[in-house]
């Protein structure tokens, strides 16, 4: 009976101890912090999120939260934080009245606030339900003086979504009753204009007065304005305070504030030797360099790729740095007369992701960020499009490469009339390829110059007889649509950019296997992660990889395997490793070993939680005197408001 009572007491203490340790864990964020991160998602910067996710203690998270709001306070002299109060007012309104903070209307409302004017077009015969929000920039960086933000319920069904001029058209706003007979975009515009001229104008561009119903020229300018709106949190906040938190170095770059530039980026999925790759090509509109010698110019360039799931959890992140060096002649040709495009790639697992690519010129502190949603499916058909397909014979991994072919492309997807559109398609059946004019629905051209090469289809279409303008390039087969992008055929010569691309030797495939395991781990697919890790050769089970592998086993609750791996020689006993060892030892009931590990953890910070945990452990071991020492220490820290 006595043993049962002692076992029950031990079980209760163990549950309390484990609860305390999980709150300390760098791998688990409590529900309250998840709730806070979800709340501030529209305004928290990527650098801030990265730093917060790296914090290991409750104390650091609370300190971060306090400073997060303080740097946004417009008037620190007052007791109230007007920014914080206004944010939560907008958040509440978005959740109650605008279909949620993550809806299109909710996001814009949180970022821009109450519009100067709202016009509702619900219940009209000519158009679907619409809301036109008119904003004044009020001096916010990068925004035009006035903006039309249009929302509509497509076919009068579902929630309101944002209208994107150039991608959406007046046809999407017109009432479904008008679709009983074929109608052009221009005709749709004229129908709307007769009853609602301002609404018709808003279908042309976000910028009032811009655009011509006969020509779709507002795609780039409207897209640029939207990019500026959604990047306001990145450009309006001074992130230098992040340097005050330990462990920030190498994780994020926090030096940039408002030096945003424009640029283009193109994402594509490819496959090679059993791996799927996310390819990205980045082309800044301008690269400023500084003189570093008599005939030499330079800049330090950084490319940062981040892949997140739809909950904002980071699945993969990588940063590449390049020390750009050019002489006078190369500078003139590559930067002044043309542009540079940087190409890179990363292995990727199956899933649906938000992808962001950041270009940074660290020499001048100029940057731009591109974001896009990407779907990666095993067995899905793939397509890559550019101005030239090249056959390559190499055992290296290179970007924009499928089997023996690679694509040369301009991230802007602009083409000269003297060129051809070329592409690589991986499909089990012959695809259908069409060029469809955005301006003239009747201007359609089927691309028939398609050659089969093994599992691939290569296509080519000369643009010599194609009218200048914007086109949808659509590729599909009987199963699904494979590719749908807007391309531009220019009436004047656009010089092609110079390419700087990275390649890796065939031996990198083991590293890719480890990266894919990490991605599965970050996604919460622990069994898949372990499956990838177990494919690694013995020499790759080292001090760098074992802590990551052990984390997968820990989350799978195989605590015996965690201890076995992390107690190996060569594995550095840092904070994260000690925490895993301490937690696992507790789960296995090895209290003396757990005490050793948590004693070592105190070297990283004498915190309330660690002292409470050690007190609980020694109490369970029967050493009440030692337990009292740690509990008194925890109480002293708490009374000193150091939590």
FENUR-V901673 format. One record per residue. N is the residue number from 1. RES is the residue in one letter. PHI is phi in whole degrees, -180 to 180 (* if undefined). NEAR is the number of other ideal C-beta (glycine too) atoms within 10 Angstrom. Layout:
# FENUR-V901673
N:RES:PHI:NEAR + N:RES:PHI:NEAR
This chain:
# FENUR-V901673
1:X:*:5 + 2:X:-63:6 + 3:X:-63:7 + 4:X:-63:8 + 5:X:-64:9 + 6:X:-61:12 + 7:X:-64:10 + 8:X:-65:10 + 9:X:-61:12 + 10:X:-60:15 + 11:X:-63:12 + 12:X:-64:12 + 13:X:-63:17 + 14:X:-62:18 + 15:X:-63:10 + 16:X:-65:13 + 17:X:-63:26 + 18:X:-64:15 + 19:X:-62:11 + 20:X:-65:16 + 21:X:-68:21 + 22:X:-62:14 + 23:X:-70:16 + 24:X:-84:21 + 25:X:-64:15 + 26:X:-73:16 + 27:X:-100:14 + 28:X:-131:12 + 29:X:-108:19 + 30:X:-63:14 + 31:X:-59:7 + 32:X:-65:10 + 33:X:-73:19 + 34:X:-61:14 + 35:X:-63:10 + 36:X:-66:17 + 37:X:-62:18 + 38:X:-66:13 + 39:X:-63:15 + 40:X:-91:21 + 41:X:-51:16 + 42:X:-67:21 + 43:X:-120:20 + 44:X:-76:18 + 45:X:-83:20 + 46:X:-64:22 + 47:X:-63:20 + 48:X:-64:24 + 49:X:-63:18 + 50:X:-62:18 + 51:X:-65:25 + 52:X:-59:21 + 53:X:-66:15 + 54:X:-88:15 + 55:X:-71:20 + 56:X:-105:20 + 57:X:-124:20 + 58:X:-64:17 + 59:X:-62:16 + 60:X:-64:18 + 61:X:-66:18 + 62:X:-67:13 + 63:X:-64:14 + 64:X:-60:18 + 65:X:-60:14 + 66:X:-62:9 + 67:X:-72:15 + 68:X:-52:21 + 69:X:-78:13 + 70:X:-64:13 + 71:X:-69:15 + 72:X:-98:18 + 73:X:-70:14 + 74:X:-70:9 + 75:X:-143:9 + 76:X:-62:8 + 77:X:-74:5 + 78:X:-91:9 + 79:X:-68:4 + 80:X:-78:9 + 81:X:-103:16 + 82:X:-61:12 + 83:X:-63:16 + 84:X:-63:15 + 85:X:-63:10 + 86:X:-67:15 + 87:X:-60:19 + 88:X:-70:12 + 89:X:-65:13 + 90:X:-64:21 + 91:X:-61:19 + 92:X:-62:11 + 93:X:-63:16 + 94:X:-63:21 + 95:X:-70:15 + 96:X:-88:10 + 97:X:-112:11 + 98:X:-126:21 + 99:X:66:16 + 100:X:105:15 + 101:X:-67:21 + 102:X:-92:14 + 103:X:-74:18 + 104:X:-61:18 + 105:X:-67:21 + 106:X:-61:22 + 107:X:-64:19 + 108:X:-63:23 + 109:X:-63:22 + 110:X:-66:23 + 111:X:-76:16 + 112:X:-109:21 + 113:X:82:15 + 114:X:-69:13 + 115:X:-65:17 + 116:X:-61:13 + 117:X:-154:10 + 118:X:-119:10 + 119:X:-124:16 + 120:X:-103:10 + 121:X:-119:20 + 122:X:-82:11 + 123:X:84:8 + 124:X:-86:15 + 125:X:-70:8 + 126:X:-81:18 + 127:X:-131:25 + 128:X:-74:18 + 129:X:-61:19 + 130:X:-136:22 + 131:X:-131:19 + 132:X:-109:21 + 133:X:-103:20 + 134:X:-108:17 + 135:X:-117:22 + 136:X:-108:15 + 137:X:-66:16 + 138:X:55:10 + 139:X:79:7 + 140:X:-71:15 + 141:X:-64:13 + 142:X:83:17 + 143:X:-102:19 + 144:X:-70:17 + 145:X:-57:11 + 146:X:-131:14 + 147:X:-140:25 + 148:X:-100:25 + 149:X:-112:22 + 150:X:-110:23 + 151:X:-124:19 + 152:X:-149:23 + 153:X:-100:15 + 154:X:-60:16 + 155:X:56:12 + 156:X:58:13 + 157:X:-133:9 + 158:X:80:9 + 159:X:-86:13 + 160:X:-72:19 + 161:X:-125:16 + 162:X:-76:15 + 163:X:-88:26 + 164:X:-112:16 + 165:X:-56:26 + 166:X:99:21 + 167:X:-96:15 + 168:X:-89:17 + 169:X:-141:23 + 170:X:-58:26 + 171:X:-60:18 + 172:X:-73:18 + 173:X:-90:26 + 174:X:-65:21 + 175:X:-59:17 + 176:X:-57:11 + 177:X:-65:8 + 178:X:-83:16 + 179:X:-89:12 + 180:X:-71:7 + 181:X:-133:5 + 182:X:-59:8 + 183:X:-147:15 + 184:X:-87:16 + 185:X:-63:20 + 186:X:-65:18 + 187:X:-63:15 + 188:X:-62:24 + 189:X:-59:22 + 190:X:-66:13 + 191:X:-62:19 + 192:X:-67:28 + 193:X:-62:17 + 194:X:-61:9 + 195:X:-104:13 + 196:X:-138:19 + 197:X:-60:10 + 198:X:-69:14 + 199:X:-64:23 + 200:X:-60:20 + 201:X:-62:20 + 202:X:-67:26 + 203:X:-75:29 + 204:X:-89:24 + 205:X:-166:22 + 206:X:-69:27 + 207:X:-88:19 + 208:X:-55:16 + 209:X:88:9 + 210:X:-92:17 + 211:X:99:23 + 212:X:-132:13 + 213:X:-61:21 + 214:X:-86:11 + 215:X:-136:13 + 216:X:-88:22 + 217:X:-114:18 + 218:X:-99:21 + 219:X:-60:18 + 220:X:-69:15 + 221:X:-69:17 + 222:X:-66:24 + 223:X:-62:15 + 224:X:-65:15 + 225:X:-63:23 + 226:X:-62:17 + 227:X:-61:17 + 228:X:-67:19 + 229:X:-64:20 + 230:X:-72:15 + 231:X:-98:19 + 232:X:-54:17 + 233:X:-59:18 + 234:X:-70:22 + 235:X:-99:18 + 236:X:-101:15 + 237:X:-110:19 + 238:X:-81:12 + 239:X:-94:19 + 240:X:-64:12 + 241:X:-63:16 + 242:X:-66:23 + 243:X:-66:12 + 244:X:-78:11 + 245:X:-104:17 + 246:X:-66:14 + 247:X:80:13 + 248:X:-81:17 + 249:X:-58:8 + 250:X:82:7 + 251:X:-89:16 + 252:X:-143:22 + 253:X:-99:20 + 254:X:-114:20 + 255:X:-90:15 + 256:X:-93:21 + 257:X:-126:16 + 258:X:-123:12 + 259:X:-91:14 + 260:X:-78:18 + 261:X:-125:15 + 262:X:-95:13 + 263:X:-174:23 + 264:X:-127:21 + 265:X:-147:24 + 266:X:-129:24 + 267:X:-108:17 + 268:X:-147:23 + 269:X:-102:19 + 270:X:-133:25 + 271:X:-139:16 + 272:X:-159:17 + 273:X:53:10 + 274:X:87:8 + 275:X:-111:18 + 276:X:-95:20 + 277:X:-126:22 + 278:X:-97:23 + 279:X:-100:23 + 280:X:-141:23 + 281:X:-118:27 + 282:X:-123:23 + 283:X:-132:22 + 284:X:-71:22 + 285:X:-66:12 + 286:X:-152:13 + 287:X:-127:24 + 288:X:-87:14 + 289:X:-123:18 + 290:X:-119:10 + 291:X:-75:11 + 292:X:-121:13 + 293:X:-171:9 + 294:X:-60:7 + 295:X:-134:10 + 296:X:-145:14 + 297:X:-127:20 + 298:X:-151:16 + 299:X:-158:20 + 300:X:-96:14 + 301:X:-107:22 + 302:X:-130:15 + 303:X:-115:20 + 304:X:-120:19 + 305:X:-105:20 + 306:X:-132:22 + 307:X:-117:25 + 308:X:-125:19 + 309:X:-81:15 + 310:X:-74:11 + 311:X:-97:10 + 312:X:88:15 + 313:X:-79:15 + 314:X:-73:16 + 315:X:-95:21 + 316:X:-154:21 + 317:X:-145:17 + 318:X:-145:13 + 319:X:-129:15 + 320:X:-116:13 + 321:X:-119:11 + 322:X:-136:14 + 323:X:-94:10 + 324:X:-78:19 + 325:X:-132:14 + 326:X:-137:20 + 327:X:-85:12 + 328:X:-59:12 + 329:X:-67:9 + 330:X:-66:13 + 331:X:-61:20 + 332:X:-62:12 + 333:X:-78:13 + 334:X:-83:17 + 335:X:-114:19 + 336:X:-83:9 + 337:X:-92:9 + 338:X:-127:14 + 339:X:-134:21 + 340:X:-107:17 + 341:X:-122:24 + 342:X:-104:25 + 343:X:-116:23 + 344:X:-150:20 + 345:X:-160:25 + 346:X:-153:20 + 347:X:-64:20 + 348:X:-145:24 + 349:X:-89:25 + 350:X:-73:17 + 351:X:153:17 + 352:X:-115:11 + 353:X:-136:22 + 354:X:-96:16 + 355:X:-111:21 + 356:X:-126:17 + 357:X:-123:24 + 358:X:-114:23 + 359:X:-99:22 + 360:X:-132:23 + 361:X:-99:22 + 362:X:-72:15 + 363:X:-70:18 + 364:X:-110:16 + 365:X:60:14 + 366:X:-100:20 + 367:X:-157:24 + 368:X:-147:23 + 369:X:-127:20 + 370:X:-119:18 + 371:X:-129:17 + 372:X:-160:13 + 373:X:-89:10 + 374:X:-132:15 + 375:X:-115:10 + 376:X:-119:17 + 377:X:-127:13 + 378:X:-65:8 + 379:X:82:6 + 380:X:-74:16 + 381:X:-69:20 + 382:X:-126:19 + 383:X:-149:26 + 384:X:-131:23 + 385:X:-128:23 + 386:X:-166:25 + 387:X:-102:19 + 388:X:-161:14 + 389:X:-104:22 + 390:X:-117:13 + 391:X:-88:10 + 392:X:-127:11 + 393:X:-120:5 + 394:X:-154:11 + 395:X:-92:8 + 396:X:-81:12 + 397:X:-89:21 + 398:X:-134:18 + 399:X:-72:23 + 400:X:53:24 + 401:X:-136:24 + 402:X:-129:22 + 403:X:53:17 + 404:X:-99:13 + 405:X:-132:20 + 406:X:-134:24 + 407:X:-113:24 + 408:X:-100:16 + 409:X:-146:24 + 410:X:-104:24 + 411:X:-55:21 + 412:X:-77:20 + 413:X:54:19 + 414:X:-108:16 + 415:X:-132:25 + 416:X:-90:19 + 417:X:-66:16 + 418:X:-83:9 + 419:X:-104:20 + 420:X:-126:19 + 421:X:-89:23 + 422:X:-129:22 + 423:X:-161:26 + 424:X:-121:24 + 425:X:-126:24 + 426:X:-104:20 + 427:X:-154:20 + 428:X:-81:10 + 429:X:-139:10 + 430:X:-59:12 + 431:X:-83:22 + 432:X:-107:16 + 433:X:-127:25 + 434:X:-134:14 + 435:X:-103:19 + 436:X:-124:16 + 437:X:-64:18 + 438:X:-73:20 + 439:X:-80:19 + 440:X:-128:15 + 441:X:-59:15 + 442:X:-78:8 + 443:X:-86:14 + 444:X:-123:13 + 445:X:-141:15 + 446:X:-89:10 + 447:X:-89:18 + 448:X:-113:9 + 449:X:-81:12 + 450:X:-123:16 + 451:X:-120:10 + 452:X:-88:11 + 453:X:-132:13 + 454:X:64:9 + 455:X:-89:12 + 456:X:-114:17 + 457:X:-121:22 + 458:X:-108:17 + 459:X:-128:21 + 460:X:-152:14 + 461:X:-139:21 + 462:X:-67:13 + 463:X:-104:20 + 464:X:-59:10 + 465:X:-103:7 + 466:X:-90:18 + 467:X:-66:14 + 468:X:-61:13 + 469:X:151:18 + 470:X:-103:19 + 471:X:-136:27 + 472:X:-86:15 + 473:X:-102:20 + 474:X:-116:17 + 475:X:-124:22 + 476:X:-149:17 + 477:X:-131:16 + 478:X:-67:9 + 479:X:-84:11 + 480:X:-166:10 + 481:X:-81:13 + 482:X:-98:19 + 483:X:-151:18 + 484:X:-153:12 + 485:X:-135:13 + 486:X:-90:15 + 487:X:-120:19 + 488:X:-123:18 + 489:X:-102:19 + 490:X:-92:15 + 491:X:-80:9 + 492:X:-129:7 + 493:X:-77:8 + 494:X:-114:14 + 495:X:-72:11 + 496:X:-74:18 + 497:X:-75:19 + 498:X:-82:14 + 499:X:-104:16 + 500:X:-121:16 + 501:X:-125:16 + 502:X:-105:14 + 503:X:-130:14 + 504:X:-136:14 + 505:X:-68:9 + 506:X:-58:11 + 507:X:-63:9 + 508:X:-67:15 + 509:X:-63:15 + 510:X:-69:14 + 511:X:-64:14 + 512:X:-62:21 + 513:X:-61:20 + 514:X:-65:19 + 515:X:-61:19 + 516:X:-64:23 + 517:X:-62:25 + 518:X:-61:21 + 519:X:-64:24 + 520:X:-62:23 + 521:X:-62:22 + 522:X:-65:18 + 523:X:-81:20 + 524:X:93:12 + 525:X:-99:18 + 526:X:-69:18 + 527:X:-64:9 + 528:X:-64:18 + 529:X:-60:26 + 530:X:-64:19 + 531:X:-60:14 + 532:X:-64:22 + 533:X:-61:24 + 534:X:-72:11 + 535:X:-84:12 + 536:X:-74:17 + 537:X:-69:8 + 538:X:-58:6 + 539:X:-68:7 + 540:X:-92:16 + 541:X:-89:16 + 542:X:-132:12 + 543:X:-62:12 + 544:X:-86:12 + 545:X:-90:18 + 546:X:-60:19 + 547:X:-59:18 + 548:X:-69:15 + 549:X:-63:25 + 550:X:-63:27 + 551:X:-61:22 + 552:X:-63:24 + 553:X:-67:23 + 554:X:-63:24 + 555:X:-69:16 + 556:X:-85:14 + 557:X:70:11 + 558:X:-96:17 + 559:X:-70:21 + 560:X:-61:11 + 561:X:-68:17 + 562:X:-60:27 + 563:X:-64:21 + 564:X:-58:13 + 565:X:-74:23 + 566:X:-80:24 + 567:X:-85:13 + 568:X:-65:12 + 569:X:-67:5 + 570:X:94:9 + 571:X:-95:18 + 572:X:-66:12 + 573:X:-88:14 + 574:X:-87:11 + 575:X:-57:17 + 576:X:-63:19 + 577:X:-67:22 + 578:X:-63:21 + 579:X:-65:23 + 580:X:-63:24 + 581:X:-65:28 + 582:X:-64:26 + 583:X:-61:24 + 584:X:-65:26 + 585:X:-63:22 + 586:X:-63:25 + 587:X:-61:19 + 588:X:-86:14 + 589:X:78:13 + 590:X:-95:16 + 591:X:-70:19 + 592:X:-64:10 + 593:X:-66:17 + 594:X:-60:26 + 595:X:-61:22 + 596:X:-59:15 + 597:X:-68:22 + 598:X:-74:27 + 599:X:-63:15 + 600:X:-67:16 + 601:X:-65:24 + 602:X:-63:15 + 603:X:-65:9 + 604:X:-93:16 + 605:X:159:15 + 606:X:-85:13 + 607:X:-102:22 + 608:X:-60:20 + 609:X:-63:21 + 610:X:-66:25 + 611:X:-66:22 + 612:X:-63:20 + 613:X:-65:27 + 614:X:-63:25 + 615:X:-61:23 + 616:X:-65:23 + 617:X:-65:25 + 618:X:-68:21 + 619:X:-63:19 + 620:X:-67:22 + 621:X:-79:15 + 622:X:92:9 + 623:X:-94:13 + 624:X:-68:12 + 625:X:-65:7 + 626:X:-69:16 + 627:X:-60:18 + 628:X:-64:13 + 629:X:-59:15 + 630:X:-71:23 + 631:X:-66:18 + 632:X:-64:12 + 633:X:-63:19 + 634:X:-63:21 + 635:X:-65:14 + 636:X:-64:12 + 637:X:-64:19 + 638:X:-66:13 + 639:X:-67:9 + 640:X:-86:9 + 641:X:56:6 + 642:X:-98:11 + 643:X:-74:14
